[in-house]
Amino acid sequence: MPTTDLAALIRGFFDQHLVAQRGLSGHTVLSYRDTFKLLLEFACREGGKSVTELVLADLTPELVHRFLRHLEEDRHNGIVTRNLRLAAIHSFFRFLATVDPRHLTHSHAILAVPFKRRPHRVAQYLERDEVQEVFRQIDCRTLFGQRDDALLRMLYNTGMRAQELVDLDVRHVRFSRPFTVLIFGKGRKERVCPLWHETVASVKSYLQTRSVRFTYAVPLFLNTDGNRLTRYGVRYIVAHRISQAAQRCPTLLSRSITPHTWRHTTAMHLLQSNVDLAMIRSWLGHASIETTNTYVEIDLEMKRKTLASAEKVLPKPKLPPSSWRANKDVLSWLSSL
C-alpha cells in the first residue's frame, strides 16, 4: 500500500476537489474540515503517533470503524452526525481513487464501510391555521417585528433552507413584476423562486426602515448588532415566534418546530393545493424527485388518519350473526356451501 504524504493528499482534497471542482459551500467545507480534525486526532491517539507522522496506510477500515463507534459512544453523536462524518471520509477516498490508481484497493475497502440505518421519521409541518396564528402575533409596528414578519413570509413563500435565507442579499430580490428571489442552494446551485405580492410588500417595508436601496449588495436580514443574520439567529426567531403563537394555539406546543419545519410546511401546502411534484421539486431545490415524493407519502398518511377518524362518526351496522358461528358443526356448514 503506498504511503503517500497524507497531509498533501488532504490539502489537495480540500483545495482542488471540494472548492475548485465541486464548488461546495463554505458551510459544507467547514463540516468536512471538522470531520478530518476529529479523525486525525483519533488516529494519533490510536497509533501513538503525532499528526505529522501519520501516513495514508494508518487510515484503515478498522480504524474508521473504531472512529465511528467513538463518535457515538464517547462523543454521543446521533446517527445523522455519524453518517455525515462517514460521508466526508468516503468523499476523500473517492477522490484518492481518481487521482492515483495505487489507492484503488485501499479506497474500495474504506468505501465498503457502511452507513448506519436510522428510523424514518415523518416530517413535521404546520397546519394553515397554525401558520396564520404565528403571523397574527407579530407586531409589525416595531423594527424586529417587521424583520420577523418579512423573514417568516420569505421562508413560507419559498420553502428555502435556513442557510439559503441568511445568504440572501437585498439585490437577490426582484421588487418589480414578476416578483422573484434568486436562491443559492446546495453546491452553489442557483434557482429562482416566485414571490407573492404580500411577501414583497413585507420585505419592502422592512428595508425602508433601514433606508436601504433595493439594488444594494448588503444582507437582506440583519441581527440585533446590525450584522448578517446567522442560521442560529433564524432558529431563535422561529422558536420565539412559535412560543408567542402557542399561547393562543396550544397545538404548536406538541412538537419541535425549526426553520426546516417551515420548509416542510411549504412543500405540504403546495402539494395540498395540487401543485405538480416537478414544480415542487424545482421550488424547493431538491436534487432528486424521490425527496419530493416523501411528501406524497406524508399526505397519504394524513388522509388515512382522516378517514379513520371519520369512520367513528357512523354507528356500526347491525348485521345478523354469521351462519357458521350459529352452527357448531363446521363440517355440516361447509357442506351446505
N, C-alpha and C positions, 0 to 999 in steps of 0.2 A: 504494500500500500504506500503511495507517495506521501512524503512528509513535507509538503509544500508549506511555506511560511503562512501560518494561519492568519496572522494579522493582515498580511497583504490581501489574502482572499476575502476577508471580511470587509476591508476598505473598498475593494473592487465591487463587492456585492452592494454596498450602500451607495457609493458614488456613481458607478457605471450602470448598475441594474435598476435599483429602486428609484433613483431620482432621474437619471438621464434617459433610461429606456422605458420604464413603466410609468414614470411621472406620478408616483404616489403622492398623496397629500402629506404635509408636514406632520399631521397627527398620526398617520399610519407609520411613517418613518420613525417617529419617536417611540411608538409601540414596539416596533421591531428592535430598536436600539435597546429598550429596556429588557426585551427577551434575551438578547445576547449578553448584556451585562450580567443578568442572573445566571445564564448558562455557563459563562466563563468563570464566574465566581464559584459556582458549584463544582465545575471540573477541576479547578485549582484545589479545592478542599478535598475532593475525592482522590486526586492523584498526588497530592502533596507537592505540587509544583507552583511556581509563580506564573502569572499570566504570560510573561514573555517566554517562558519555557514550553508552553502548550504548542502542540502540533495538531494537524488535522486528524491524525490517527487516534488522538486521545478522545475525540468525539465519536464514540462507538454507539451502536444501537442500545447496548446495555446501559451506557451512561445516560442516554436520552430517556430511557425507561425510568431509571432511578431519579432523574431530574423531574420528570412529570409527577412521580409519586411525592417527591419533596414539595412540589408546588401545592399539591392537595393536602398532604398530611401535616407539613410543617408551616407552610405559609397560608394554609386554609383557603386556597383559591378554589373557586367553583369550577364546574365542568366547562363552562363557556370560556373562562380565562385560560384554563389548562389547554383547551383546544386552540385558542388563539396563539398561545406560545408555540405549540407544535406546528401550527400553520406557518409561522415565521421560520422555524427551523427547516421545515420541508422546502420552503421557498429558497432558502440558502443552498440546500443541497441540489435542488433542481438547477439552480444557476451554475453550480460546480460541474454538473454533468454536461452542461452545454459548452463550457469554456475549456474543459480539459477531459478527454476521454479516459485518462488514467483514473479519474474519480468515479467512473460509472458504477463499479461494483459497490464501493462504499456508499455512494449516493442512493442506490437502489435499496440497500439494507436500511438506511435511515428512513427512506420514504415508505418502507413497509411498516414502520411504527404506526399503529392505528390511532385514529381519533376515538374519543370515548363517546358512546351514545348517551344522550340525555333525554329526560322526559319531555315530550312535546306539549308545550303549554299553549292553550288557546289565547290568542292576542286579545287584550282588553281594549275596549273602546267606550266612548261616551255616547249616551243617547242624545237625541236632538234637544230635548227639554233641559238636559244637564248642561249642554253647551250654552244654551240661551241664558240659563241661570248664572253661569260664570260671567258672561258679559254684562248682565244686569247689575252685578255687584261692583263693577269697576266705575270709579268716579273720574270721569274724563275732564273734570274741571281742574285737575292737578296735572303737573308735568309727567309724573310717573304713571298716573292713570292713563294719560294719552299714549305714553310709550307702551304700556302693557296692553292696552286695547289694540293698538296697531300691530304689536308683536303677535298676539294670540290670533288676530284675524289673518295675519300672514301665514302663521302655522296651519290654521284650519283651512284656509283657502288653497294652499299649495301642498300640504302634507310633507313639507320638506323636513329633513333631519335637522337636529339642533346645530350641528357643525355647519351645515349649509346656511342656516339662518344667520349665525354670527359672522360668517364670511361675507355677507352682503354689504355692498357699498350703496350709497344713495343712487349713483349713476346706473346701477344694475336694474333699477325700476323704471319702466316706461310709463310716464304720467299722462301721456296723450293716448287717445284711442288708436288701436286696440291696446288696452292696459295689459302689460305683461311684466314678468320679472325673469332675469337671467340668473340661473342657479348653477353653481359649480358643485357637482356631485362627486361620488367616489371615483378615484382615479382621474380627477380633474375633468370628468366628462360634463359637458355643458348641456343644459336643457332649458327650454323656455316654457314657462307656465303662465296661463292666462290668469288675470286678476279680476275680481269683482269690483264694481264701482265703489261699493262700501269699503272695501279694503284699501283702495287707493285714496279715498277721501280721508280715512283714518290716518294713514301714513302721512298725507299732506298736512293734516292738522298738527301732527306731532313734529314734523320738520319745520313748520312755520314758527313754532315756539323756540326752536334752536336757530332761527334765521339762516337756514341752510338752503342754498340753491339746489334745484333738482338735478343739476349736472355735476355736482361736486363728487370727487373721488374720496369720500370720507365714510366712516362706518355708518350704516343705517341705524343701528341701535347702540346706545351708549349705556354704561353703568353709572352708578352714583358719583364716581370720580371723573366722569367725562371721557372715559376710555372705552374702547370697543368691548361690547358685552361678550362674556365667555359662555361656554356650554353650561358651566356650573351656575352662572347667573341666570340663564334661561330656565334651568331646572328649579332654581329658587323662586323665580317669578311664577312658574306654573304651580308649584306647591303652595305658594302664598295665595294666589287667586282661587285655587281649588278649596283651600281652607276657609276662605271668606264665603264662597258659594255654598259650602257644605252646611253652614248654619241654617240655610233655608232649603237645602236639598240634601237630606241625610244619605241618599244613595251614593253620594260621592265619597263617603267615609268607608265604604265597604271594600275598596281596592286601592292599590297604589297607582297613582296617576303621574306620569312623567311626560316630558316633551314628545317621546316616541308614542305615547298613548294618543296624542293628537294626530300623529301620522296615521295610526291605525283607524282613528275616527274618520279622517278624511276618506280613506280607502273604503271603509264600510258604507259611509253615507253616499259616496259616488256609486258604489255597487247597488245600493238600495234605490238609487234614482235611475237605475237601468243604464248607466254609462257602460260602454263597451270595455271588456277587460283589456284590450290592447291600448285603449285610451288611458285607462287607469295605470297601466304599466308605464306608459310614457309620462303621465302626470307625476308619478312618484319616483321615476328614475330607476325602476327595477332592472337589474341585468338580465333576469330570466322571467319568462311568463309564469313559471312554476311558483315563484314567490307570490305573484299576484293571485294565482289560483287558490292560495291558502285562505284568502278572504271569502271565496265562494264556499269553502268548507265551513267556515265560521257562520256564514249566513244560513247555510242549510241546517246547522245545528240549532241556530236560533229559531228557525221555522219549525223544527221538530219539537222544541220546547214549547213553542206557542201552541202547536197542535195538541200536545199532551195536556196542556192546561185547559184547552177548550173542551177536551173530551170529558172533563169532570163536570162540565155545566149540565150535560144531559143525563137524565136518570138511566140506570142500566135497564135494558129491555127485559121484560118478564116472559121468558121462554119456557115452554113445557119441558119437563125433565126428559133427558135423552132416554130412549127406549132401552139402550144397552145397560144403563145404570139400574133401571127398574127390573130387568131380567137378570137374575143371578146366574142363570145357566148361559154362560157366554157362548158355548158351542151351539146351543139352540138359536141364539141371537144371530150368530154368524151364518147359520144355515138358512135363516129367514131372509138374508140379504139378497 
